[in-house]
Amino acid sequence: MIKIINQIIGTNKLDIIFRIFKKISPLENLYYFLKSEIIKKISLEYPPYSLEIHNNIISTSWDPIRYGIIALAINTIKKEKIKGHFAELGVFQGNTSKIIHHLAPEKKLFLFDTFEGFPAEFLENKGDSERFKNTQLEWVKKNIGNLNNIFIRKGIFPETTEGLESETFAFVYLDADLYKSTLEGLKFFYPRISKGGYLLIHDYHNPQESNAGVMRAVNEFMTDKMEKIIELPDVLGSIILRKL
């Protein structure tokens, strides 16, 4: 049924209709039902992690491929006992942070963001200046919930890494959107990722963010590195690599 509807009206219009459904109280249950049915069709049938985690991914995300990959990576980190903390650069409202923390609450998770939008000095396109300002640190804390093992570094990266120079990381999620932020994230985290650890970068194939420099920063930085990036078919074209 969903496939037929999608073919008739198109993906973009279907997304708009679902957003309208969500805002109209009598249709809210229908919205969540349709959402879960769609996501079930493109989620792992036999996940190696728990059913609770699987259902959490299905119920909280429009991008189950990306979150499923995060869950698989963290599952492997646990199984192989890869040492190091977790980190996210580019937190925005904390939705991904919440899932990462839920998947491994025993791991220290460092969250880096201005929580005020992009640093003006990092912008190549001044039209991006108002993006991602719809956030506040207190909102993020409330969204994540349990803040045990959460370490928030508010400010402009990489200034906020002070004191972490000797730390190692097992999982790093870069969602910095801009060329300079992404490049600085790679410069700091790449040499500190443990062997077998994961680096996942969002928006590599997202035209808006690629124009802002995500793809350019990654391609420049990885030119002389041993690892090869793996391109992912999630909503906004993420990439992932494992440290050799």
Buried (B, 14 or more C-beta within 10 A) or exposed (E): EEEEBBEEEEEEEBEEBBEEBBEEEEBEEEBBEBBEEBBEEEBBEEBEBEEEBBBBBBEBBEBBBBBBBBBBBBBBBBEEEBEBBBBBBBBBBBBBBBBBBBBBEEBBBBBBBBBBBBBEEBBEEEEBEEBBEEBEBEBBBEBBEEEEBBBBBBBBBBEBBEEBEEEBBBBBBBBBBBBBBBBBBBEBBBEBBBEBBBBBBBBBBBEEBBBBBBBBBBEBBBEEEEBEBEEBEBBBBBBBBBBE
